[in-house]
Amino acid sequence: MTETTNATDLPEAAEGAHLAMQNDMTYGDFLQLDKLLDAQMTISGHHDELLFIIQHQTTELWLKLAIHELTAARDHLLADELAPAEKMMARVARIFTQINQAWEVLATMTPSEYLEFRPSLGKSSGFQSFQYRALEFLMGNKSAAMMEPHRHKNQIFNWLMQILESPSIYDAAQGILVRRGLAIDAEHLNRDKTQKYQANASVEAAWAAVYRDREQYWDLYHLAEKLVDFEHAFRLWRFSHMTTVSRIIGYRRGTGGTSGVNYLEAMLKVRLFPELWDVRTSL
Protein backbone atom coordinates (compact mmCIF):
# COMPACT_ATOMS: atom_id res chain seq x y z
CA MET A 1 0.00 0.00 0.00
CA THR A 2 1.42 3.40 -0.97
CA GLU A 3 0.92 6.59 0.94
CA THR A 4 0.42 10.02 -0.63
CA THR A 5 1.35 13.32 0.91
CA ASN A 6 -1.56 15.64 1.56
CA ALA A 7 -1.00 19.39 1.42
CA THR A 8 -2.23 19.60 5.00
CA ASP A 9 0.76 17.50 6.08
CA LEU A 10 3.20 20.22 5.00
CA PRO A 11 4.93 22.47 7.53
CA GLU A 12 3.18 25.81 7.84
CA ALA A 13 6.12 27.63 6.22
CA ALA A 14 5.71 25.47 3.09
CA GLU A 15 2.04 26.30 2.60
CA GLY A 16 1.35 27.04 -1.05
CA ALA A 17 4.29 24.95 -2.31
CA HIS A 18 3.77 23.35 -5.74
CA LEU A 19 3.54 19.58 -5.30
CA ALA A 20 2.10 18.28 -8.56
CA MET A 21 4.99 18.84 -10.98
CA GLN A 22 4.37 16.27 -13.71
CA ASN A 23 3.56 18.99 -16.28
CA ASP A 24 6.08 21.61 -15.14
CA MET A 25 9.82 22.12 -15.00
CA THR A 26 11.26 20.87 -11.72
CA TYR A 27 14.45 21.77 -9.90
CA GLY A 28 16.05 18.57 -11.21
CA ASP A 29 14.93 19.32 -14.77
CA PHE A 30 16.36 22.85 -14.72
CA LEU A 31 19.74 21.68 -13.39
CA GLN A 32 19.75 18.47 -15.50
CA LEU A 33 20.52 16.51 -12.36
CA ASP A 34 19.94 13.18 -14.09
CA LYS A 35 22.99 13.85 -16.29
CA LEU A 36 25.01 15.55 -13.59
CA LEU A 37 24.60 12.85 -10.95
CA ASP A 38 25.14 10.02 -13.45
CA ALA A 39 28.59 11.45 -14.33
CA GLN A 40 30.40 9.99 -11.29
CA MET A 41 31.44 6.68 -12.79
CA THR A 42 33.88 4.86 -10.53
CA ILE A 43 36.23 2.27 -11.99
CA SER A 44 38.05 0.64 -9.10
CA GLY A 45 35.10 0.14 -6.75
CA HIS A 46 37.19 1.63 -3.94
CA HIS A 47 35.23 3.74 -1.45
CA ASP A 48 37.40 6.89 -1.80
CA GLU A 49 37.34 7.04 -5.60
CA LEU A 50 33.99 8.87 -5.49
CA LEU A 51 35.54 11.63 -3.37
CA PHE A 52 38.38 12.01 -5.88
CA ILE A 53 35.97 12.24 -8.83
CA ILE A 54 33.60 14.73 -7.19
CA GLN A 55 36.49 16.91 -6.02
CA HIS A 56 37.77 17.28 -9.57
CA GLN A 57 34.40 17.48 -11.30
CA THR A 58 33.20 20.29 -9.04
CA THR A 59 36.48 22.12 -9.61
CA GLU A 60 35.90 21.88 -13.37
CA LEU A 61 32.41 23.37 -12.91
CA TRP A 62 33.88 26.32 -11.01
CA LEU A 63 36.59 26.69 -13.66
CA LYS A 64 33.87 26.88 -16.31
CA LEU A 65 32.32 29.81 -14.45
CA ALA A 66 35.73 31.45 -13.91
CA ILE A 67 36.46 31.29 -17.66
CA HIS A 68 33.00 32.72 -18.40
CA GLU A 69 33.60 35.62 -16.02
CA LEU A 70 37.22 36.36 -17.00
CA THR A 71 36.44 36.30 -20.71
CA ALA A 72 33.66 38.81 -20.20
CA ALA A 73 35.87 40.91 -17.89
CA ARG A 74 38.61 41.05 -20.52
CA ASP A 75 36.13 42.14 -23.18
CA HIS A 76 34.79 44.87 -20.89
CA LEU A 77 38.35 46.13 -20.32
CA LEU A 78 38.99 46.19 -24.06
CA ALA A 79 35.91 48.44 -24.28
CA ASP A 80 37.12 50.68 -21.38
CA GLU A 81 34.29 49.44 -19.16
CA LEU A 82 36.09 49.07 -15.84
CA ALA A 83 33.19 48.72 -13.40
CA PRO A 84 31.64 45.50 -14.77
CA ALA A 85 35.11 44.02 -15.37
CA GLU A 86 36.09 44.64 -11.75
CA LYS A 87 32.84 43.08 -10.53
CA MET A 88 33.57 39.95 -12.56
CA MET A 89 37.18 39.72 -11.39
CA ALA A 90 36.00 40.00 -7.78
CA ARG A 91 33.65 37.09 -8.43
CA VAL A 92 36.50 34.98 -9.85
CA ALA A 93 38.60 35.69 -6.76
CA ARG A 94 35.71 34.35 -4.66
CA ILE A 95 35.47 31.29 -6.91
CA PHE A 96 39.08 30.43 -6.12
CA THR A 97 38.46 30.97 -2.43
CA GLN A 98 35.62 28.45 -2.77
CA ILE A 99 37.57 25.75 -4.60
CA ASN A 100 40.57 26.34 -2.36
CA GLN A 101 38.49 25.10 0.57
CA ALA A 102 37.69 21.92 -1.36
CA TRP A 103 41.31 20.74 -1.02
CA GLU A 104 40.63 20.29 2.70
CA VAL A 105 38.04 17.63 1.87
CA LEU A 106 40.41 15.78 -0.47
CA ALA A 107 43.13 15.98 2.17
CA THR A 108 41.10 13.58 4.33
CA MET A 109 42.21 10.85 1.92
CA THR A 110 45.32 9.03 3.14
CA PRO A 111 48.17 7.84 0.88
CA SER A 112 47.21 4.17 1.30
CA GLU A 113 43.58 4.92 0.38
CA TYR A 114 44.60 6.80 -2.78
CA LEU A 115 47.04 4.12 -3.89
CA GLU A 116 44.25 1.54 -3.89
CA PHE A 117 42.60 3.17 -6.93
CA ARG A 118 45.41 5.30 -8.42
CA PRO A 119 46.21 2.69 -11.12
CA SER A 120 42.66 3.20 -12.46
CA LEU A 121 43.62 6.74 -13.53
CA GLY A 122 46.05 5.48 -16.17
CA LYS A 123 47.82 8.51 -17.68
CA SER A 124 45.01 10.93 -16.86
CA SER A 125 45.96 13.93 -14.75
CA GLY A 126 44.72 17.37 -13.77
CA PHE A 127 47.73 18.59 -15.74
CA GLN A 128 45.60 17.82 -18.82
CA SER A 129 42.61 19.96 -17.79
CA PHE A 130 41.79 22.01 -20.87
CA GLN A 131 39.72 24.44 -18.81
CA TYR A 132 42.64 25.08 -16.48
CA ARG A 133 44.82 25.66 -19.54
CA ALA A 134 42.27 28.13 -20.94
CA LEU A 135 42.29 29.99 -17.64
CA GLU A 136 46.08 30.21 -17.63
CA PHE A 137 46.03 31.58 -21.18
CA LEU A 138 43.37 34.15 -20.28
CA MET A 139 45.65 35.35 -17.50
CA GLY A 140 48.71 35.58 -19.77
CA ASN A 141 50.63 32.43 -18.79
CA LYS A 142 50.73 31.08 -22.33
CA SER A 143 52.50 28.11 -23.87
CA ALA A 144 51.58 26.48 -27.17
CA ALA A 145 53.27 23.25 -26.03
CA MET A 146 50.70 22.87 -23.25
CA MET A 147 48.00 22.44 -25.88
CA GLU A 148 49.47 19.20 -27.18
CA PRO A 149 47.45 16.86 -24.89
CA HIS A 150 44.35 18.21 -26.67
CA ARG A 151 45.51 18.07 -30.30
CA HIS A 152 43.45 14.93 -30.92
CA LYS A 153 40.25 16.84 -30.02
CA ASN A 154 39.78 19.49 -32.69
CA GLN A 155 37.07 21.53 -31.01
CA ILE A 156 38.99 21.87 -27.74
CA PHE A 157 42.32 22.46 -29.50
CA ASN A 158 40.87 25.21 -31.72
CA TRP A 159 39.19 26.85 -28.72
CA LEU A 160 42.50 26.93 -26.85
CA MET A 161 44.27 28.28 -29.91
CA GLN A 162 41.80 31.14 -30.10
CA ILE A 163 42.48 32.05 -26.47
CA LEU A 164 46.23 31.65 -26.97
CA GLU A 165 46.19 34.16 -29.84
CA SER A 166 43.90 36.66 -28.09
CA PRO A 167 44.89 39.39 -25.62
CA SER A 168 44.96 38.29 -21.99
CA ILE A 169 43.07 40.16 -19.30
CA TYR A 170 46.37 41.78 -18.31
CA ASP A 171 46.97 42.90 -21.90
CA ALA A 172 43.51 44.46 -21.85
CA ALA A 173 44.32 46.30 -18.61
CA GLN A 174 47.54 47.67 -20.09
CA GLY A 175 45.60 48.92 -23.10
CA ILE A 176 43.56 51.11 -20.75
CA LEU A 177 46.75 52.52 -19.22
CA VAL A 178 47.93 53.60 -22.67
CA ARG A 179 44.58 55.11 -23.61
CA ARG A 180 44.70 57.10 -20.38
CA GLY A 181 48.01 58.64 -21.43
CA LEU A 182 50.48 56.43 -19.54
CA ALA A 183 53.53 55.40 -21.58
CA ILE A 184 54.25 51.73 -22.30
CA ASP A 185 56.90 50.59 -24.78
CA ALA A 186 55.42 49.98 -28.24
CA GLU A 187 57.62 46.91 -28.67
CA HIS A 188 56.07 45.40 -25.57
CA LEU A 189 52.53 46.25 -26.65
CA ASN A 190 53.10 44.75 -30.10
CA ARG A 191 54.86 41.59 -28.91
CA ASP A 192 53.75 38.08 -29.92
CA LYS A 193 50.71 37.51 -27.69
CA THR A 194 51.03 33.72 -27.97
CA GLN A 195 54.17 33.79 -25.82
CA LYS A 196 54.34 33.70 -22.04
CA TYR A 197 54.12 37.15 -20.51
CA GLN A 198 57.39 38.76 -19.42
CA ALA A 199 57.70 41.69 -17.02
CA ASN A 200 58.46 45.06 -18.61
CA ALA A 201 59.94 48.15 -16.94
CA SER A 202 57.63 50.57 -18.75
CA VAL A 203 54.56 48.69 -17.49
CA GLU A 204 55.88 48.87 -13.93
CA ALA A 205 56.49 52.60 -14.35
CA ALA A 206 52.92 53.08 -15.58
CA TRP A 207 51.46 51.25 -12.58
CA ALA A 208 53.79 53.23 -10.29
CA ALA A 209 52.32 56.45 -11.68
CA VAL A 210 48.84 55.13 -10.91
CA TYR A 211 49.75 54.26 -7.31
CA ARG A 212 51.51 57.58 -6.73
CA ASP A 213 48.55 59.63 -7.95
CA ARG A 214 45.52 57.72 -6.73
CA GLU A 215 43.19 60.71 -6.94
CA GLN A 216 43.86 61.25 -10.65
CA TYR A 217 43.81 57.55 -11.50
CA TRP A 218 41.38 56.23 -8.88
CA ASP A 219 39.61 53.85 -11.28
CA LEU A 220 42.93 52.45 -12.54
CA TYR A 221 44.18 52.14 -8.96
CA HIS A 222 41.05 50.17 -8.13
CA LEU A 223 41.57 47.99 -11.21
CA ALA A 224 45.15 47.25 -10.16
CA GLU A 225 44.01 46.07 -6.75
CA LYS A 226 41.29 43.86 -8.27
CA LEU A 227 43.96 42.19 -10.39
CA VAL A 228 46.13 41.66 -7.31
CA ASP A 229 43.15 40.31 -5.34
CA PHE A 230 42.53 37.77 -8.07
CA GLU A 231 46.14 36.65 -8.35
CA HIS A 232 46.37 36.42 -4.56
CA ALA A 233 43.40 34.03 -4.47
CA PHE A 234 44.82 32.03 -7.40
CA ARG A 235 48.21 31.68 -5.68
CA LEU A 236 46.57 30.37 -2.52
CA TRP A 237 44.71 27.79 -4.62
CA ARG A 238 47.98 26.69 -6.24
CA PHE A 239 49.67 26.41 -2.85
CA SER A 240 46.82 24.35 -1.39
CA HIS A 241 46.94 22.10 -4.47
CA MET A 242 50.65 21.48 -4.02
CA THR A 243 50.31 20.87 -0.28
CA THR A 244 47.42 18.43 -0.70
CA VAL A 245 49.22 16.45 -3.39
CA SER A 246 52.36 16.34 -1.24
CA ARG A 247 50.30 15.06 1.70
CA ILE A 248 48.69 12.28 -0.33
CA ILE A 249 51.42 11.06 -2.74
CA GLY A 250 54.63 12.65 -1.49
CA TYR A 251 57.14 13.20 -4.30
CA ARG A 252 55.94 10.43 -6.61
CA ARG A 253 55.83 11.23 -10.32
CA GLY A 254 52.36 12.34 -11.41
CA THR A 255 50.04 10.05 -13.38
CA GLY A 256 50.28 12.52 -16.30
CA GLY A 257 54.07 12.13 -16.44
CA THR A 258 55.05 15.36 -14.65
CA SER A 259 57.37 15.43 -11.67
CA GLY A 260 54.32 15.77 -9.44
CA VAL A 261 54.92 17.97 -6.40
CA ASN A 262 58.16 19.31 -7.92
CA TYR A 263 56.15 20.57 -10.89
CA LEU A 264 53.53 22.16 -8.62
CA GLU A 265 56.24 23.82 -6.53
CA ALA A 266 57.74 25.32 -9.69
CA MET A 267 54.32 26.69 -10.67
CA LEU A 268 54.18 28.58 -7.37
CA LYS A 269 56.94 30.83 -8.69
CA VAL A 270 54.92 31.89 -11.74
CA ARG A 271 53.63 35.46 -11.43
CA LEU A 272 50.71 36.41 -13.63
CA PHE A 273 50.87 40.19 -13.22
CA PRO A 274 54.53 40.66 -12.21
CA GLU A 275 54.72 44.45 -12.38
CA LEU A 276 51.86 44.80 -9.91
CA TRP A 277 53.99 42.92 -7.38
CA ASP A 278 57.29 44.58 -8.30
CA VAL A 279 55.81 48.06 -7.98
CA ARG A 280 55.33 47.46 -4.26
CA THR A 281 59.11 47.44 -3.89
CA SER A 282 59.83 50.33 -6.23
CA LEU A 283 57.28 52.79 -4.86
N, C-alpha and C positions, 0 to 999 in steps of 0.2 A: 504494500500500500504506500503510495507516495503522498507527501504532504505539500501543500502550496502555501506560500506566504501571503497573508492578507495585509492590506495596507494599514489596517488597525494595529498590526503587530510591530510596525515601525517605531523607532524612537521618535519622540515629539519633534526633535530638531530636523528629522528627515521627512517630515510631512510635506506632501506635494511632490516627492521624488518620482521620476518616471521609472516604472517597473516593467511595463510591457514594451520591449524594445525590438521585437521581431521585424518591424517594418521601418526601423530608424537606425541611423549610425550610432554605434556604441563606442565607448572608450577604446575597447580592443580593436574595433574596426579602424578608427581614426589613426591609431598608433601602429596598425598592422602587427599586433602582438603575436598572431599565429606564426608569421614569418620570423619575427625577432626572437621569440622564445624557442623556435625550432632550430636556431642557428648554432646552438652549443652542442656540437657533436663530438663527444669524447671518443678516443681511440683505444686508450690503454685499459679503461675500466677502473683506473685508480681513483680513489676518492678525491684527491687534490687537483686532478686535472681540470675539473669544472671551474675551480677558483682561478686557475691560470688562464683559461679561455675567457672567462668573464672579465677578468682584469684587463686583458688586452683588447677585447672587443669594445668595452665601454670607453677605453682610451681612444680607440679609433673613432668612436662616435663624437667624442669631444674634439678630436682633431678635425673632424669634418666641419664642425661649427667654427673652430678657430680659423680654418682656411676661408670659410665663407665670410667671416668678419674681417679678417686681415685683407682679403682681396678687395672688399668694399671700401675699407679704410684707405688702402693705397689709391684707389680710384678717386675717392673724395679729396685726397691730398693733391693728386694730379690736377684736380679742378679747383684748387685753393679753398676747399671747404674743410676748414680745420675742426670745427665743432663736432660734426658727426663722426669724423675720423677718430678723434680723441675718445669719443664715447665708445666706439667699437674696440679700440685698443685697450681701453679700461676693462671691457668685457673679456677680452682674450687673456689679460693678466689674471682675471678671476677664474677663467677656465683652467689655467695652469695651476692655480692654487687648489682647485678642486681635484684635478687628476694627480697632483702631488700627494694629497692625502691618501689616495688609493694605494700607493706603494706600501703604506703601513699594513694594509690588509694582506697584500702578497707576502710581506715579510713574516707573516705567521707560518709560512711554509718552511719546513726545515730542509737542509740539504738532502737527507736520506729520503724524504717524501718526494722531493722534486726528481731525484735520480730514478725513482721507480717508473716514471712515465717520460722522462727526457728523451729516450731513444725514439719515442713515437713522433717527435718533432721533425726527425730527419734533418734536412739542411735549412729548414725554415727558421727565421729569426726576425726580431723586431727591426734589425738592421735593414731589412727589405721592405719596410713599411713605405708604400708610395705616398701616403698622405703625410707622413713625417718628412719625407724628402721634399714634397711640395711646400711644406711649411718652412723648411730651411731655405729653400730657394726664394720664397716670398720675403724672407728676412735678409737675404743677401749672401748667405753662406752657400755659394753655388759650386757645383762640380758636375760636369757632364759624365764623368766616369761613374758617378753614383746612380746614374739612370740605367746602367747595364742590366741589373737584375730584372728590369721591366721591358727589355727590348722585345721579348717574345709576345708581349701584349700591346698591340698597336695603339689602342685607344688610350691606355694609361701612359705609354711612352710619349705619344704626341702631346698629351695634356701636360706632362712634365716639361717637355721641350718648349712649349708655349710659355710656361712660367719661367723657365731658365732664361729665355730670350727677352723677357719683359723686365721693366724696371722693378726693383724691390721697393718695399715700403720706405726704406731708408733713402733710396734714390729719389723717391717722390718727395720726401721731406727736404732733401737738399735742393730740389728744384724750387721749393717755396722760398728758401733762403736767398737764392739767386734773384728770384722775381721781386724780393723785398729789398734788393740793392746790396746784399752782402756778397763779397767777392769769393768765388771758388774757381780754382784752376780749370780752364777749358779742357785741358788734356784729361783731367780726372772726370769731368762731366761727360766727355765723349768716349770714355774707355769702353772696352768690350764688356757688355753687361752680362755675358755668360760666364765670366770668370769670378772667382771668389773675391769678395770685397777686401780692399786693402786700405788701411788708414792713410789719410792725406792731411798734410799740415794746414792747407788752406781751409779745409772743412773744420778742423779744430779751431782755427782763428775765427771763422764765422760763428761757430757756437759760442766761443768766448765773448764775442761782441754781444751776443744775445744775453748771456748771463750777466755781463757787466752793465747792461742798460735794460733792465727788466721792464721799466715803465714804457720805453719806446717799443720794445719787442715782446710785450706781455704774452700775446698769443703764441709766439714762437717759443718763448720760455716755457709755457705750459705744455706745448707739443714736445719739447725736449724731455721734460720730466715724465710725460706719458710713455715715451719710448724707453726711458730708463726703467720705469715701473714694469713695463712688459718684459724687458730683458732680465730684470731682477727675478721675476717670477719664473721665467724660463730657465734661468741658471739653477734655481732651487730645485726645479723638476729634474734637471739633468743630474744634479748632485744626489738627489734621493734615488734616482734610477741606478746610478753607479753603486751607491751604498747598499741598496737592496740586492742587486746582483752579486756583489761581493759577499754579502751575508749568506746567500743561498748556494752559490757555486764556487766561491773563492776565486782563484785566478785560472780556472779552466778556460780553454779556448771555447768561444761561442759556437753555437750550433750552425750559425751562418758563416763560419770560417774566420771571423775576426778574432783578435786577441782577447776578447771578452772585457773584463774589468780594465785592462790596460788601455783598450780602445776608448772606453767610456771616460777614463781619467784624462786621456788626451783631449777629448771633446770638451771637458770642463775649461780648458784654456782658450777655447774659441770665443771671441768677442764679436757680437753682431754689429754693434754700433760703437766702435772703438773710440772715436773722438769724443763721444759724450762721457766716457769714463776718463780719458786722458785730460780733458779740460778741467776736471776737478783738481788736478795737480798743478796745471799751468795758470789757473786763475790767480 
